[in-house]
Amino acid sequence: MPRYSVIVCEALDADALAWLAERCDVTKLDDAAALTPDLLARADGLVVRTYTRVDAALLARAPRLRCVARAGVGLDNIDVAACRARNVEVVHTPGANTDAVAEYVFALLLDALRPRTLLTRDLDQAAWSKARSAHVAPRELRACTIGIIGLGRVGSRVARIARGFAMPAIYNDLLDIPDDRRHGARPAALDHLLRTADIVTLHTDDRASNRNLIDAGKLALLRDDAVIINTSRGMVLPAAPLADFLRSRPRATAILDVHDPEPFGPDYPLLGLPNAKLSPHLAAATANAHANMSWVVRDLWRVLSGEKPENPAPRTA
């Protein structure tokens, strides 16, 4: 069997990388900036994560390319149609980070709704009482209705966790979701969800129609003290109208793990707003999730070996 040439951009789990290196000639790069024309010209496979853009221009420089493997779920950075026009298969790892992202949503929620102080020294009675009174949570999770926009793998897991907290849950999705994936969440029109929910969490896919889904008009429907969380895609919730909303609703909170663009610059509209909590795309940042996503190399190898992949990109992507 021939030794295929594979370029790995960005980080990959060490075990998955070693497994691939036993079967292919692997070139490991730190980032896409190191993708030289010479490397692309001889590449049979390409493994990417979040920040390597695979488009028609890259494909034109890679005449031997047979497979692009996305070590992750979303395909925002890959022009799937352009790949398939060149007979380049695209594979990914749906479900690899479902648990990590869903638990991160609740980590963010608990940070927002249950402020706390960790003690590093002994306190006298006055300081002890002050520390206790400074962090009286305004509400408990079970008293909050959670609105889930997108009840796919992650959204469904969020609904399941919410049920464990005894939270009333409603959801909005384009599809008819089976009962066993709802976990007690009730379907709702998008506008009704935005008006009703105390907490709104976004779990949409990367289809073009989701760009600016929650625009200024939709934000205006939210409750004055709403918490909105985005761990899906930055383009769903544009920063400028969100900043305007947060300035006009000081009791509202936005918690964003994804942004458009990434990384953002000093002119990012949400910087400096006290009710905007920003994190650097950490929802899937667990060792387990990284390992699960890295094993996309198995599907890459299947394609290079002439077999059908287990997780090809959806035909609608």
Backbone torsions as a table, in degrees:
resi	resn	phi	psi	omega
1	MET	NA	138.1	-178.3
2	PRO	-68.6	154.9	174.0
3	ARG	-89.6	110.2	-179.0
4	TYR	-79.5	151.6	178.4
5	SER	-98.6	123.9	-177.2
6	VAL	-127.3	132.4	175.1
7	ILE	-103.1	130.1	177.4
8	VAL	-110.2	114.0	176.9
9	CYS	-98.7	142.8	178.6
10	GLU	68.5	-174.6	-171.8
11	ALA	-77.6	146.9	175.8
12	LEU	-141.8	144.7	178.7
13	ASP	-56.6	138.7	-173.2
14	ALA	-60.8	-40.8	-178.8
15	ASP	-66.1	-42.2	178.6
16	ALA	-65.8	-39.6	178.6
17	LEU	-64.3	-41.5	178.7
18	ALA	-65.2	-40.4	178.5
19	TRP	-60.5	-44.4	180.0
20	LEU	-66.5	-38.7	-178.0
21	ALA	-67.3	-23.1	175.2
22	GLU	-69.4	-21.2	-173.1
23	ARG	-112.8	-21.9	-174.2
24	CYS	-136.1	162.8	169.6
25	ASP	-85.3	110.2	-171.6
26	VAL	-104.6	131.7	170.1
27	THR	-111.1	116.8	-178.0
28	LYS	-98.3	123.2	179.3
29	LEU	-112.7	154.5	176.5
30	ASP	-77.5	-33.4	178.5
31	ASP	-162.0	173.5	-174.7
32	ALA	-66.9	-18.2	-179.7
33	ALA	-63.7	-21.3	-179.7
34	ALA	-89.6	5.8	178.9
35	LEU	-76.3	94.8	-178.6
36	THR	-83.4	158.4	177.0
37	PRO	-56.7	-35.9	-179.5
38	ASP	-65.2	-43.3	178.8
39	LEU	-63.9	-45.7	-179.3
40	LEU	-64.3	-34.7	-176.4
41	ALA	-63.7	-26.9	-178.2
42	ARG	-110.5	9.7	-176.9
43	ALA	-80.8	129.9	171.8
44	ASP	-94.6	-28.4	-179.3
45	GLY	-140.1	154.3	-179.3
46	LEU	-138.3	125.7	177.9
47	VAL	-109.7	123.7	-177.4
48	VAL	-129.6	165.1	172.5
49	ARG	-120.1	-109.7	-169.4
50	THR	-97.5	-34.1	-165.0
51	TYR	-113.3	14.7	172.7
52	THR	-102.2	118.6	-177.8
53	ARG	-89.2	119.6	177.4
54	VAL	-106.5	106.5	-177.5
55	ASP	-133.1	-174.0	-177.0
56	ALA	-60.8	-35.6	-179.4
57	ALA	-64.6	-43.4	177.5
58	LEU	-66.1	-43.2	-178.3
59	LEU	-61.6	-34.0	179.7
60	ALA	-64.8	-23.1	179.8
61	ARG	-95.3	3.9	-176.8
62	ALA	-129.1	71.9	-172.5
63	PRO	-66.4	-22.2	-178.3
64	ARG	-93.4	-6.0	-171.8
65	LEU	-61.2	131.0	179.9
66	ARG	-116.8	-21.7	-176.3
67	CYS	-152.9	136.0	169.8
68	VAL	-111.8	123.1	-178.5
69	ALA	-110.5	117.5	179.2
70	ARG	-94.9	111.6	178.3
71	ALA	-78.5	74.9	-176.5
72	GLY	166.1	-169.0	-173.1
73	VAL	-101.5	-59.3	-175.6
74	GLY	-67.6	153.2	-177.9
75	LEU	-120.1	25.9	-176.9
76	ASP	-56.8	-35.7	-174.3
77	ASN	-91.4	8.3	-178.0
78	ILE	-125.5	125.7	174.5
79	ASP	-82.5	89.8	-174.3
80	VAL	-62.7	-40.9	-179.8
81	ALA	-62.0	-42.5	178.8
82	ALA	-64.7	-38.2	177.3
83	CYS	-62.9	-46.7	-176.5
84	ARG	-70.3	-28.3	174.9
85	ALA	-64.4	-24.5	178.3
86	ARG	-99.8	10.1	-176.8
87	ASN	60.1	35.4	175.0
88	VAL	-102.8	118.8	179.2
89	GLU	-75.3	147.1	176.4
90	VAL	-120.0	127.9	178.3
91	VAL	-125.6	156.0	179.6
92	HIS	-150.6	-169.5	-174.1
93	THR	-129.0	69.9	178.3
94	PRO	-61.8	136.0	179.7
95	GLY	88.8	-9.3	-175.0
96	ALA	-66.1	-31.1	-176.6
97	ASN	-118.0	16.9	-176.3
98	THR	-56.1	-50.6	-177.6
99	ASP	-63.9	-42.5	-177.2
100	ALA	-62.1	-45.7	-177.3
101	VAL	-68.7	-42.9	-178.3
102	ALA	-63.5	-41.8	-179.9
103	GLU	-70.6	-29.1	177.9
104	TYR	-67.0	-36.5	175.9
105	VAL	-55.5	-43.6	-177.7
106	PHE	-78.5	-26.3	170.9
107	ALA	-62.5	-44.1	177.6
108	LEU	-63.7	-42.7	-179.4
109	LEU	-62.5	-44.2	-179.6
110	LEU	-67.5	-35.0	173.7
111	ASP	-61.1	-40.6	-176.3
112	ALA	-74.2	-39.7	-171.7
113	LEU	-99.5	-17.5	-179.6
114	ARG	-125.6	68.7	178.8
115	PRO	-59.5	147.7	-175.2
116	ARG	-153.4	156.5	176.7
117	THR	-117.2	135.2	175.0
118	LEU	-101.8	130.9	-174.9
119	LEU	-84.0	138.2	177.4
120	THR	-121.2	-0.2	178.9
121	ARG	-156.4	168.8	176.3
122	ASP	-75.4	151.6	-178.2
123	LEU	-124.6	147.0	171.5
124	ASP	-79.3	176.3	-173.8
125	GLN	-60.5	-40.2	-177.9
126	ALA	-66.1	-44.8	179.8
127	ALA	-67.4	-36.7	177.4
128	TRP	-61.4	-46.4	179.9
129	SER	-65.4	-38.7	178.7
130	LYS	-64.8	-41.9	179.2
131	ALA	-63.3	-36.8	179.7
132	ARG	-70.9	-42.0	-176.2
133	SER	-76.2	-20.0	-177.9
134	ALA	-73.9	-16.5	-173.3
135	HIS	-128.2	52.6	172.7
136	VAL	-85.4	111.9	-176.3
137	ALA	-64.6	135.8	-178.1
138	PRO	-71.6	-21.8	-178.3
139	ARG	-161.8	157.0	176.9
140	GLU	-101.7	156.8	-178.4
141	LEU	-58.8	-39.4	-176.2
142	ARG	-66.3	-16.1	178.4
143	ALA	-93.6	2.9	-177.0
144	CYS	-111.7	134.2	170.4
145	THR	-84.1	127.4	178.0
146	ILE	-100.8	129.6	176.9
147	GLY	-107.5	121.3	-174.4
148	ILE	-108.7	116.5	179.0
149	ILE	-98.5	105.1	-174.9
150	GLY	100.6	103.6	-177.5
151	LEU	-107.9	52.1	172.8
152	GLY	-81.9	-147.6	-176.7
153	ARG	-59.6	-52.0	-177.1
154	VAL	-70.9	-46.1	-179.9
155	GLY	-58.1	-39.7	178.3
156	SER	-65.1	-40.4	177.8
157	ARG	-66.8	-36.8	175.4
158	VAL	-61.0	-42.3	178.1
159	ALA	-61.4	-38.7	-179.9
160	ARG	-66.1	-42.1	178.6
161	ILE	-67.3	-41.3	178.8
162	ALA	-58.8	-37.4	178.7
163	ARG	-62.5	-36.5	176.9
164	GLY	-64.5	-29.0	175.7
165	PHE	-87.0	3.3	-178.4
166	ALA	61.8	33.9	179.1
167	MET	-87.4	131.7	168.7
168	PRO	-61.6	136.2	-175.5
169	ALA	-132.8	137.2	172.1
170	ILE	-127.9	157.6	-178.4
171	TYR	-144.1	159.1	173.0
172	ASN	-130.7	131.6	179.6
173	ASP	-151.9	152.0	178.0
174	LEU	-70.5	-24.6	-174.5
175	LEU	-99.9	162.5	173.2
176	ASP	-84.4	106.7	-172.5
177	ILE	-85.9	128.6	178.3
178	PRO	-61.3	152.3	-177.5
179	ASP	-56.8	-38.3	-174.9
180	ASP	-71.3	-9.8	175.6
181	ARG	-103.3	-3.2	-179.1
182	ARG	-85.9	-31.0	-179.6
183	HIS	52.0	42.4	176.4
184	GLY	89.2	-9.0	178.3
185	ALA	-70.8	141.9	-178.1
186	ARG	-103.4	139.1	179.0
187	PRO	-66.9	147.8	-180.0
188	ALA	-150.8	147.8	171.4
189	ALA	-63.4	150.9	-174.9
190	LEU	-57.9	-46.9	-177.9
191	ASP	-62.9	-39.7	178.3
192	HIS	-64.0	-42.6	178.7
193	LEU	-59.1	-46.2	-177.6
194	LEU	-65.3	-36.2	179.9
195	ARG	-73.3	-30.1	-168.5
196	THR	-95.0	-39.3	-168.7
197	ALA	-72.2	139.4	169.9
198	ASP	-76.0	-34.0	-178.3
199	ILE	-127.3	129.4	176.9
200	VAL	-117.8	125.7	179.4
201	THR	-124.8	131.8	-172.1
202	LEU	-99.6	128.1	179.6
203	HIS	-140.7	51.5	-177.2
204	THR	-88.9	164.9	175.5
205	ASP	-90.9	-172.1	-170.7
206	ASP	-99.0	19.7	178.9
207	ARG	-65.4	149.9	-173.5
208	ALA	-58.4	-32.9	-177.3
209	SER	-68.1	-13.0	178.2
210	ASN	-87.5	-5.5	177.1
211	ARG	-64.2	131.2	-179.2
212	ASN	57.5	30.8	-179.8
213	LEU	-57.1	-43.3	179.1
214	ILE	-102.6	83.6	-176.3
215	ASP	-93.1	-169.7	-176.8
216	ALA	-58.5	-40.3	179.9
217	GLY	-64.0	-40.2	178.6
218	LYS	-71.1	-39.7	179.0
219	LEU	-60.9	-34.2	-178.8
220	ALA	-63.4	-18.3	-179.5
221	LEU	-80.4	-17.8	-173.4
222	LEU	-67.8	154.0	174.8
223	ARG	-64.9	155.6	-178.4
224	ASP	-62.6	-28.1	-178.8
225	ASP	-111.6	25.1	-177.4
226	ALA	-65.7	150.0	169.2
227	VAL	-111.7	123.7	178.2
228	ILE	-118.2	130.1	-175.4
229	ILE	-121.4	134.0	176.0
230	ASN	-126.4	110.6	172.9
231	THR	-119.0	17.4	-176.0
232	SER	-100.0	-82.0	179.3
233	ARG	-140.1	139.2	-179.2
234	GLY	-62.0	-32.6	-174.2
235	MET	-69.8	-13.2	-179.5
236	VAL	-71.8	-32.5	-172.8
237	LEU	-126.9	89.7	-174.4
238	PRO	-62.8	141.7	-170.8
239	ALA	-70.5	-40.3	-173.6
240	ALA	-63.4	-52.8	177.5
241	PRO	-65.2	-30.2	176.8
242	LEU	-65.4	-40.9	177.8
243	ALA	-61.2	-42.9	177.7
244	ASP	-60.8	-43.7	179.0
245	PHE	-60.2	-45.3	-176.9
246	LEU	-67.4	-34.0	176.1
247	ARG	-66.5	-36.5	-177.7
248	SER	-83.5	-16.6	-178.9
249	ARG	-126.3	76.5	-174.2
250	PRO	-62.6	-17.9	178.4
251	ARG	-85.6	-11.9	178.0
252	ALA	-81.1	158.6	179.6
253	THR	-136.0	134.4	171.9
254	ALA	-115.8	131.7	179.5
255	ILE	-122.5	112.4	-172.7
256	LEU	-119.1	124.2	173.8
257	ASP	-102.1	-15.0	179.9
258	VAL	-124.6	150.4	-171.1
259	HIS	-144.1	161.9	176.4
260	ASP	-136.2	103.1	9.0
261	PRO	-91.1	177.0	171.4
262	GLU	-126.9	128.9	-10.0
263	PRO	-72.6	155.9	178.5
264	PHE	-87.2	162.2	-178.0
265	GLY	-99.5	-175.7	-177.5
266	PRO	-66.7	-14.4	179.3
267	ASP	-93.1	9.4	179.7
268	TYR	-58.7	124.3	-171.2
269	PRO	-62.0	-21.4	-174.9
270	LEU	-89.4	-10.6	-179.8
271	LEU	-63.6	134.9	176.3
272	GLY	86.8	-7.4	178.5
273	LEU	-80.8	125.8	-175.1
274	PRO	-66.0	-23.7	-179.3
275	ASN	-102.5	17.4	170.7
276	ALA	-112.1	117.6	179.9
277	LYS	-107.4	118.9	-171.3
278	LEU	-117.1	134.2	174.6
279	SER	-131.2	155.7	-170.5
280	PRO	-90.8	61.3	173.5
281	HIS	58.1	61.9	-173.6
282	LEU	-107.7	-4.4	-169.7
283	ALA	-57.6	-36.3	-179.0
284	ALA	-96.3	12.1	-173.5
285	ALA	-85.1	69.5	169.8
286	THR	-127.2	154.1	179.5
287	ALA	-60.0	-40.2	180.0
288	ASN	-63.0	-47.0	-179.0
289	ALA	-64.4	-42.7	179.1
290	HIS	-61.1	-41.3	178.0
291	ALA	-64.7	-45.4	179.8
292	ASN	-58.3	-44.2	-179.1
293	MET	-68.2	-34.9	-177.6
294	SER	-65.8	-26.6	-178.3
295	TRP	-75.2	11.8	167.0
296	VAL	-58.4	-17.9	179.7
297	VAL	-61.8	-24.9	177.2
298	ARG	-64.9	-43.0	177.8
299	ASP	-69.1	-36.9	174.7
300	LEU	-56.8	-46.4	-179.5
301	TRP	-65.0	-38.2	177.2
302	ARG	-59.0	-46.1	-178.8
303	VAL	-63.2	-46.7	-179.6
304	LEU	-63.8	-27.3	179.9
305	SER	-87.3	1.6	178.2
306	GLY	87.4	13.2	179.3
307	GLU	-100.1	167.2	176.0
308	LYS	-81.9	137.1	178.0
309	PRO	-74.9	156.0	177.0
310	GLU	-79.0	-32.0	-175.3
311	ASN	-131.3	69.8	174.7
312	PRO	-71.4	156.2	175.4
313	ALA	-60.0	142.9	178.4
314	PRO	-58.3	148.3	-179.4
315	ARG	-68.3	-16.5	178.0
316	THR	-88.4	-6.7	-176.4
317	ALA	-71.0	NA	NA
